[in-house]
């Protein structure tokens, strides 16, 4: 089978994954227990809103029990093709940043 797509079809049906910029801050006691964390997550959405920032916000601190958490997520619309999810959208970026 061969699929032929026009340039218009290609831009409407496919897209790159989201680029991201993240800042993570963690606070710990002298004995090493993490007691506070903050995350600023910025994900490119492309031409239309709908990046994987929501999934990233759910994943960023799930490996830890932290009593005080603040997560800010931004779905940034850019002049690029729309972002499309791949496997585990947003999770690898956020987990890497937290670690």
Residue frames as qw, qx, qy, qz and C-alpha x, y, z in Angstrom:
[[0.000, 0.892, 0.453, 0.000, 0.00, 0.00, 0.00],
 [0.406, 0.109, 0.002, 0.907, 1.18, 3.52, -0.72],
 [0.068, -0.841, -0.468, 0.262, -0.25, 6.67, 0.79],
 [0.363, 0.351, 0.179, 0.844, 0.08, 9.92, -1.05],
 [0.199, -0.791, -0.451, 0.362, -0.55, 13.13, 0.89],
 [0.300, 0.792, 0.099, 0.522, -0.57, 16.67, -0.37],
 [0.319, 0.248, -0.423, 0.812, 1.39, 19.24, 1.58],
 [0.447, -0.396, 0.048, -0.800, -1.88, 20.55, 3.03],
 [0.885, -0.258, -0.316, -0.223, -2.90, 17.04, 4.15],
 [0.697, 0.108, -0.498, 0.505, 0.51, 16.46, 5.67],
 [0.052, 0.306, -0.356, 0.881, 0.29, 19.60, 7.82],
 [0.620, -0.328, -0.025, -0.712, -3.29, 18.82, 8.90],
 [0.930, -0.150, -0.281, -0.185, -2.73, 15.15, 9.75],
 [0.837, -0.078, -0.300, 0.452, 0.76, 15.02, 11.26],
 [0.074, -0.934, 0.147, -0.316, 3.06, 17.12, 13.34],
 [0.447, 0.377, -0.647, 0.489, 6.19, 17.17, 15.47],
 [0.567, -0.519, -0.583, 0.263, 6.17, 16.51, 19.19],
 [0.193, -0.966, -0.110, -0.133, 6.11, 19.43, 21.61],
 [0.474, 0.392, -0.405, 0.677, 9.29, 21.28, 22.37],
 [0.567, -0.746, -0.346, -0.038, 9.49, 22.17, 26.04],
 [0.246, 0.506, -0.432, 0.705, 11.22, 24.37, 28.57],
 [0.702, -0.579, -0.403, -0.105, 10.96, 23.43, 32.24],
 [0.085, 0.553, -0.527, 0.640, 12.21, 24.81, 35.53],
 [0.768, -0.412, -0.489, -0.047, 12.08, 22.63, 38.65],
 [0.034, -0.580, 0.524, -0.623, 12.82, 23.68, 42.23],
 [0.777, -0.342, -0.527, -0.040, 12.87, 21.28, 45.16],
 [0.201, -0.685, 0.437, -0.547, 13.33, 21.97, 48.85],
 [0.807, -0.117, -0.573, 0.079, 14.61, 19.38, 51.31],
 [0.610, -0.780, 0.100, -0.097, 15.33, 19.09, 55.01],
 [0.079, -0.755, 0.651, -0.013, 18.88, 18.53, 56.31],
 [0.588, -0.181, 0.787, -0.050, 18.26, 14.77, 56.39],
 [0.052, -0.146, 0.782, 0.604, 17.31, 14.74, 52.68],
 [0.248, 0.518, 0.808, -0.130, 13.51, 14.48, 52.86],
 [0.059, 0.252, 0.410, 0.875, 11.88, 16.44, 50.02],
 [0.003, 0.510, 0.666, -0.545, 9.26, 18.75, 51.56],
 [0.319, 0.761, 0.169, -0.539, 8.49, 21.23, 48.75],
 [0.468, 0.045, 0.639, 0.609, 8.61, 21.33, 44.98],
 [0.356, 0.726, 0.137, -0.573, 7.68, 23.75, 42.22],
 [0.526, 0.117, 0.667, 0.515, 7.54, 23.20, 38.48],
 [0.328, 0.671, -0.034, -0.664, 7.17, 25.64, 35.61],
 [0.557, 0.127, 0.761, 0.309, 6.28, 23.68, 32.45],
 [0.352, 0.652, -0.115, -0.661, 6.14, 25.36, 29.03],
 [0.568, 0.110, 0.773, 0.261, 5.18, 23.19, 26.05],
 [0.171, 0.274, -0.427, -0.845, 4.95, 24.27, 22.41],
 [0.601, 0.356, 0.623, -0.353, 1.53, 23.53, 20.96],
 [0.340, 0.198, 0.661, 0.638, 2.22, 24.58, 17.40],
 [0.091, -0.248, -0.334, -0.905, -0.41, 26.53, 15.52],
 [0.597, -0.475, -0.348, -0.545, -3.32, 25.34, 17.69],
 [0.408, -0.518, 0.563, -0.499, -3.68, 24.83, 21.46],
 [0.961, -0.057, -0.040, -0.266, -3.39, 21.26, 22.68],
 [0.347, 0.562, -0.721, 0.207, 0.14, 20.35, 23.77],
 [0.753, -0.191, -0.625, 0.077, 0.95, 17.59, 26.25],
 [0.032, 0.475, -0.449, 0.756, 1.40, 20.01, 29.15],
 [0.729, -0.381, 0.074, -0.564, -1.50, 18.48, 31.10],
 [0.967, -0.031, -0.248, 0.056, 0.03, 15.02, 31.02],
 [0.518, 0.397, -0.432, 0.622, 3.41, 16.47, 31.98],
 [0.290, -0.524, 0.306, -0.740, 1.88, 18.25, 34.98],
 [0.897, -0.286, -0.016, -0.336, 0.32, 14.97, 36.15],
 [0.935, 0.124, -0.243, 0.225, 3.62, 13.11, 35.78],
 [0.288, 0.752, -0.367, 0.466, 6.27, 15.54, 37.01],
 [0.167, -0.509, 0.653, -0.535, 6.24, 14.64, 40.73],
 [0.875, -0.162, -0.186, -0.417, 4.34, 11.33, 40.79],
 [0.754, 0.156, -0.580, 0.265, 7.40, 9.37, 41.91],
 [0.246, 0.160, -0.557, 0.777, 7.51, 11.30, 45.18],
 [0.346, -0.744, -0.571, 0.019, 5.31, 12.04, 48.21],
 [0.293, 0.158, -0.127, 0.934, 5.76, 15.79, 48.65],
 [0.078, -0.615, -0.668, 0.412, 3.53, 17.74, 51.04],
 [0.112, 0.800, 0.098, -0.581, 3.89, 21.14, 49.29],
 [0.496, 0.136, 0.633, 0.579, 3.71, 21.28, 45.49],
 [0.307, 0.739, 0.096, -0.592, 3.11, 24.06, 42.96],
 [0.503, 0.111, 0.681, 0.520, 2.87, 23.28, 39.24],
 [0.326, 0.695, 0.024, -0.640, 2.38, 25.95, 36.57],
 [0.565, 0.145, 0.712, 0.392, 1.76, 24.66, 33.03],
 [0.254, 0.653, -0.091, -0.708, 1.70, 26.73, 29.86],
 [0.666, 0.396, 0.596, 0.211, 0.39, 25.64, 26.47],
 [0.093, -0.630, 0.221, 0.738, 2.37, 27.96, 24.19],
 [0.680, 0.631, 0.373, -0.004, 0.96, 28.57, 20.70],
 [0.331, -0.529, 0.434, 0.649, 3.72, 29.13, 18.13],
 [0.565, 0.638, -0.192, -0.486, 4.02, 29.70, 14.40],
 [0.028, -0.341, 0.924, 0.170, 4.80, 26.05, 13.68],
 [0.567, -0.136, -0.691, -0.426, 2.80, 22.98, 12.65],
 [0.709, -0.511, 0.081, -0.479, 0.51, 21.66, 15.38],
 [0.093, -0.456, 0.855, -0.229, 2.14, 19.41, 17.94],
 [0.849, -0.053, -0.384, -0.360, 1.20, 15.73, 17.90],
 [0.628, -0.551, 0.507, -0.213, 1.72, 13.27, 20.75],
 [0.536, 0.345, -0.768, -0.060, 3.92, 10.24, 20.46],
 [0.706, -0.271, -0.645, 0.106, 4.27, 7.53, 23.07],
 [0.501, -0.568, -0.443, 0.480, 3.62, 8.85, 26.62],
 [0.249, 0.715, 0.154, 0.635, 3.11, 12.48, 25.59],
 [0.209, -0.831, 0.137, -0.498, 4.72, 14.94, 27.99],
 [0.860, -0.510, 0.017, -0.023, 5.76, 12.33, 30.56],
 [0.845, 0.070, -0.064, 0.526, 9.40, 11.74, 29.50],
 [0.239, 0.644, -0.075, 0.722, 10.15, 15.48, 29.40],
 [0.482, -0.724, 0.070, -0.489, 8.65, 16.11, 32.84],
 [0.930, -0.353, -0.020, 0.098, 10.18, 13.02, 34.50],
 [0.726, 0.282, -0.102, 0.619, 13.61, 13.91, 33.14],
 [0.029, 0.699, -0.106, 0.707, 13.32, 17.47, 34.45],
 [0.683, -0.649, 0.048, -0.332, 12.24, 16.32, 37.92],
 [0.944, -0.190, -0.023, 0.268, 15.05, 13.81, 38.19]]
